[in-house]
Amino acid sequence: MSRIFISLDTTSNSLGANELAAWFARNHADVDVVRTGSRGMFWLEPMVEVETANGRVAYGPLSTKELAEAVDQGLLQGSEQPSSYLGDIEQHPYFASQQRLTFGRVGLVNPMSVDSYIQHDGYQGLANAIVKGDQAIIDDVKASGLRGRGGAAFPTGIKWQTVADCAADQKYIVCNADEGDSGTFADRMLMEGDPLSLIEGMTIAGIAVGATKGYIYLREEYPQAYKILNAAINDAKAKNWLGDQIQGSAYSFDIEVRLGAQAYICGEETSLLNSLEGKRGEVRAKPPLPAIEGFLGKPTVVNNVISLASVPTILAKGGDYYESFGMGRSKGTMTFQLAGNLKQTGLVELAFGITLKELLTTYADGSYSGRPLKAVQVGGPLGAYLPESQWDTPMDYESFMAIDAMVGHGGIVAFDDTVDMGEQARFSMEFCVAESCGKCTPCRIGSTRGVEVIDKIRSGDNPDQNKELLADLCDTMFYGSLCAMGGMTPYPVRSAMNHFEADFDKKEVH
């Protein structure tokens, strides 16, 4: 029986992957169709990989009409004749040069099967963690240099140590899977393609800090991830990799998936905890930190999906191994997500240090429109807009901070030379108006005034004075806001003003 692999990733399905799988079910019942995660090369989806004696052979992008012809031309035998022939996808230039530590199994495993996960070296980290015990696990995570991949980049080992050192009758692990930044999809891809790496990472975290319960706070707009996560959790429980006395050890840990509140602000950890407790998604003042008083007032580790999913590699191969990737204080790999006006969109996992220009040229292959790229926003809707003069900056936390930008969650959204950066700056303020929790005045009122001031500048109403007022307003929001929602909205506005000031001089209003 022939075996083929088709992605069940949400993006792949939106491009027709489900239709390809259904076509095989109708026309070739003798073919074993395995649904896996996406390889992250979305311009080639939907893709079919065929298992041959010489490894997998890929074809894509394919429609059902093209698929029928490709099968007649020998697709199921790995023939080079179909025009959609790609060969071994892992040898494709886009893929071969990547350093897939966290995403190494995505596209290979059946995401809902523990047996498939173990066949691809899964659960080695947890097995080591059970033997090592709590402090040794934390020491490994500290040695790895792993920092939060959700945007704040706080050292993961330090956060875990804080929770471990707290005396409490109950502690929690909370995974922030409320991925809301524009141009980001790494969390979703991981949860749909290799959810057991997240489950394993959370379990290791539980052992490290003395927590027995974990929650995945999942963005409600991710129904496919919800279904896959729950199936993977159930299989992990059935195989005793979750639950009481894991693999006969003294450690117990369980995980529950909770759906989010469809609010961008719930990506902020304290707002998330309020929502998880059934309260309004509103930012809490800090201190106390969630590591000391978090979910239900108990010590809580709050980490992003990619942060937790990176932990199994660290425990399987050692902190020194993970630390050997990257540069400066930015250790390990980052999942860069290429979106916007780009020819080759998708996910790239590489060690910190590659430049933005390399990502845009080598991997994204320039703009989709064929026009020159003008600006790139890195780090989501609160990230700075970077002009071409800054694209040689290494992608690491400190280098980006030095140019008043942020790597954030690794989302990269590109714009060609037709973009109106004055309008983009206005959108940043308008986004803050819509998504602010409303608790603090600089964010709630500052963003509303920001929209008004930008409209005045663009209509020619005392532009010089209003530009000065906009700069002062950004300072107030930056220094006075309770959280990053208001505190970082000035990043895109200031960068648009500093690098694309001419776009503000148009006599236009929204």
N, C-alpha and C positions, 0 to 999 in steps of 0.2 A: 504493500500500500504506500502510495506517495504521501509525504508529509510536507505541508506548507505552513508558513507563518504569516499572519496578517495582523496588523496593529488594531487594538481595541481602544486606543487613545482617542479622547474627545475630538481633537483636531483632525486626526486621521478619519474618524467616522464622519465628520462634517464634510470631508472631501470625497467620501464614497467607500470607505473601507468595509462598512457593514454590507453594502451592496455586493462587493466582491465575495465576501464570505457566503452570503446568501446564494450567489450564483453557483458556487461550488456545491453547496448543499443540494441545489436543484438539479445540477447537471453532472456532477461527479461525486456520487455518494461513496466511491472507493477512495477518495482523497481525505486524509486526516488533516483537518484545518485546526491549527493551534492559534489562539488569539493571544498576542503578546503586547508589550508596550511599544511605543514608537522609537525608532532610532534617532529621532529629533531632526530629521532632514525633511521638513514639511513641504518643500517645493517638489519633492519626489513622491509624496504621498497622494493617493493610496498606493502602497507598495506590497508586492508579494515576494516572499523569500521561499525558495524551494530547497529542501534538504537533499543533497546529492552525496555520492561517495567522496567527493572532494570538498565537502563543506556546503554552506548555504550559497545559493545564487539568487540575486535579487532582480526584480523587474519593477519599473515604475517611472512616472505615474501611470496608472491604468484606469480606464473606464471598463464597464462590463462588456461593452462592444469590443474594445481593444483586447480584453482578456480572452474572449472566445477565439479570436484570431491567434493570439499568442500561444494558447494551449494547442491549437492545430499545428503551430510551428515548432512545438517541442518544449514549451515552458516547463512542463512537469518533468522533463528529462534534463533540464538545465541548459537547453540549447542557446546558442548565441544569436540565432536567427531573428527572434522578435526585436522590433525596433526599440522596445522598452528595456532591453537587456542592460543591466548595470554591473553584472559580475558579483564578486564578493564585496558586499557593502562595507565591510570593515577595512577594505583596502582602498575605498574611495578617498580621494585627497581630503575632503571635508572631515571625514571620520578618522582616518588613519593617524593623523597627527595629534589627536586629542589625548588627554590623560584622564581616562574615565575611572576614577576611584569610587565615587558615589553612584554613578550611573552605569557601572560596568555590567550589571545584569539586565538593564532595561533593554527590551527587544529580544532577549534570549530566553527568559524564564516565562513560565505560566504564572502570572502574578497572583493567582489565587491558590497556588499549590505549594505547601511546605516541602513536599518531596522534590519538586522542581527547584525550589530555592536552595535546598541542601545540595542537590546535584551540581549547583553552580557556586559552591563554597559558602553558602549561607549558614548562619548560626555558628560559625567558627568563633566569632567575636564574643558571643554570649557564653559559649562553652568555656572560653578562656576567662571571662569575667566571673563566672561561678567559682572557678578555682582561685582566682586572685583575691576576690573580696573587695569591699567598699573603697578603702583608701588607695589601694593599688590601682583601681580603675580610674579614680580621679587623678592620680599622679600621671597615668598614661595620657589622659585627656589634656592635662596641663602641658605635658612634654610635647604633645602634637602641635601646640600653638593654635588649636581650633578656636575661631571666634564666631560669634553669632552670624549666621547667613541671612537673617531676616532684615538687616539694614543697620542695626546699631553697632554691630561688630564687637560686642562685649566678650571678653575671654570666657569660653564655656566652662573651663575647669574651675575658674574662680567662682562663677555662679553656683556650680555644683558643690564646691567646698563650703560655701556659705550655707546652703541648705543642709548639707551633711552635718555641719557643726551645730545646727539648731536642735535643741531638745524639744520633742513634740510627740504626742501619741499618734499622730497621723501626718503624713507628708504626701505631696502629689507631684506628678509629672504632667505638665500640660503642653501639648503640641499646638503651636499657633499655625494652623493651616488655613487661615483666612486670607488667602493670597489675593490682594486687591489692587496692587500696583499695575498701572498700564504697561503693557509689553512684557509682563511676566507670566510664566507658565511652568516653571521648573518644578514647583511643589506639586502641581496637578500631574505633570508627567511622571514624577516619581511615585506618587500614590496610585496612579493607574497602571504603571509599568512594573514597579517593584515595591509594593507596599510593605512587604515583610522586612525590608531593610529599615524602614521607619519603625515598625513594631519591635524589631530586635533592638534598635537604638534606644527606644523608650524603656524597654525592659532592662537594658544595661544601666541606664540612668537611674531607674528605680532601685536596683541593687546597690548602686554607688552611694545614693543619698539616704536610703532607708525608706523609700516610698513603696507602697503596695498597690496604688491605684493611679491610672493614667487616663487622661482625656485628650482626644483629638478634636479640637475646635475647628470644624471644617466649613469652609465657605459653602453656603447653601446652593450657590449656582454650580456646584460640582456634583451632579447626581451620579455620574459614572464613577467618580472616585469614591463616593459614599457606598455604592454597591460593592465595589471591589475591595475596599478596606474592610467592610464587615465580613465578606466572604473569607478574606485572608485571616482576620482575627479568629473566626470560627474554626478554621483549619488549624491555626496555631494552638488553640485551646484543645482541639481533638488530639493533637500530637504532643500535648503537654509542654509546649514551648511558651505557653501562657497559662495562668491559673495558679493553683496551689502546688507548692513543692516542685517547681519547674525542674524537669529532668531528674527527679529524685533528690534535688538539693533542698536546702533549708529556706530558699527564697521563693516568695510568692508575688505575683504581679498580674494585674488585670487591666484591660483597656476598654474604654467606651468611646464611641464616636458621637459627638454632639454637633448638630447643624447650627451655623451662625445666623446672624440677625440681618444679613444683607446691608451691612453698614461698614463703610471704609474705616471708620474710627475704631472698629473692633479689631483691627490689626494691631492697635496699640495694646500692650500687654495688660494694663490695668483695666482698660475698657473691656477687653476680652474677658477678663476674670469676672467683672460685673455681669456681663451677658451670660457667662457660663453658670453663674449663680441665680440666673433668672431675673436679674435686675436690668435697668436701662443701661445701654452701652455708653457709659460716661467715664471719662478719665478720672482716676484717683490721684490725689496729691501724694507725692513721695518725699521723704519717708512716711511710713515704713515701706521698704522694698518688698516685692512679691516673694523674694527668696526667704524673707523672714515672716511676713504676714501676707499670704497670697490667697489662694482659693479657700473659701470658708474660714479665712483668718489663719490658715496653717502654712508652714513653710512649703514653698512651691517652686519647682523648676519650670520656667516658661521658655521654651526654645522653639525655633522655627523648624519646619520639616527637613530642610537640607542639613541643618546643624545636627539634628538627631540621626538622620540617615547616614551621616558621615562617621558616626561613632563605631559601627561594626567593623569598618576597615581599620580604624585605629586600634581596636582591641584584638583584631585578628593578626595584624602585621606589625603593631607596635607604634608608639607615639613618635619615635625617631623616624620611622618610615614616612609617616604622613608629613612630618615637619620638614622632610627633605625637599618637598615641593614648595614653590612660592618664592617670595622675596621679602626682605626686611622683616617686619612684624606681621605680614600677611602670609600665613602659612597654609599649605594644602592647595586645594583646587577650588575654583569658583565656577558655577554654572551660569554662563553668559547666555542670555536669551535675545536673539536677533529678531527684531520686529520693525514694522513701519514700512517705509518706501525702500525696500531692499530686495534684490533679486533672489537671494537664497536665505530664506528665513528659517529659523530653527534654534536648537539648543547646542551649545558648544561647552564642554567641560575641559578647562585648562588650568594649569598652575597660574597663580597670580604673577603678574609681570608683563604679560603680553600687552601691546598697546591697543588703544581703541582703533587706530588706523589699520592695524593688521587684521582685526576682527571685521572691519568694514570692507576691506579689500580681499584678503585671502579667503575668508569664510563667507561673508555675505555677497561678495562679488559685485559690489557697487549698488547703485540704485535700481529699483524695478522699472522706473520711468525712463531710465537712460539719461536723465538730466543730472547735473552736478549736485552732490549733497551739500546742503547749507548748514544744517544744525543737527546735533544728536543729543537727545535727552537720555541720561543714564541715571538709573536709580528710581524710576517711577515718577509719578506726577509731582513729587516734591523735589526731584532732582534738577540739577542745573542743565541749561541748554549750552552745549559746548560748540564753539566755532571750530573750523578746520585747524586754526593755529594751535589748538589744544589737543588734537587727536593723537599726538605722539606721546602723551602722558601715559606712563605704565598703569595698568589696571590693578592698583592696590590701594588699600584704605588711606594710607598716609599721603601718597602722591596725589590722590584726588582731593583730600582735605586741603592740601597746599594750594589748590587752584579754586577753592570754595565750591567744590563739587563732592559728590559721594558715589561710591560704587553701589551702595544699597543692596538690593536683592539680586542685582545683576541684570536687570532689564535694560535693553538698549533699543530706543525707538528713533529711527532716522527720518529726516525730512529733506526733500530736495529744494532747489532754489526758488520754487514757487510759494514756499511757506511764508506766511505773514507772522513774524515773531512778536509784533505788537498784540496781535490776536491771541497768540499762544500765552503771552504774559497775562492777558486778561482772563484767559481760561483757567490759569493757575489760581488766581484769586477767586474766580467764580466756583471752581471746584472746592475750595476751602469753605466758601459760603454754604454750599450744599452738604458738605460732609462733616463740618465741625459739630462736635457734640454740644457746643454752646455753653460749656461750663465756665470758660474764662473769657474776659472781655477782649484782650488783644486778638484772639483768634476769631471770636464771634463777630465783633464789630469791625475789627481791623480789616478783615477780608471784604466785608461789604463796602467799606469806604475805599478799599483798594480798587474794586471794580469801577466805582464812581470816578476816582481820580484818573485811572487809565483812560476812561471814556473822555474825560475833559482834555487830557493830553492829545488824544487822537483826533479830537474835534477842533484843535487849535486854540483852546481856551487857556490862556496864560501858560503855555507849555513849559517854559523854564521854571516858573514857580511851582507848578504841579509836579514836575519831575523831582524837584527838591523835596516836596511834600511826600511823594511816593517813596523816596529813599528813607525819609524819617519814619514813615509808617512801617516800612520793612524792618527797620531797627527795633521799633516798638514790638512788633510781632515776634521777631527773632529772640529778643531778650526777655520778653514778658509773658509769652505763652506757656501754658501749663505742660504741654507735650509737643511732640514733633509735628503734629498736624498744623498748628499755627506757627511754630518755631522754624519750620523748614519751608513753608510756602514762599518766603522771600528768596530762596535759592533760585528757582526758575525765573522769578520776576527780575531779580538783580542781574542775573546772567543775560537775560534778554535785553535789559537796559544797557548793560556794559558793552555787549558785543554786537548788538543789532539795533542801535539807537535810531537809525534812520527809519526803521519800520514803525516807530512810534509817531513819526511826523506826518503820516498820511491823514488826510482830512476825512476820516471815517469814524462813525460811531456804530456800536453794536445794534 
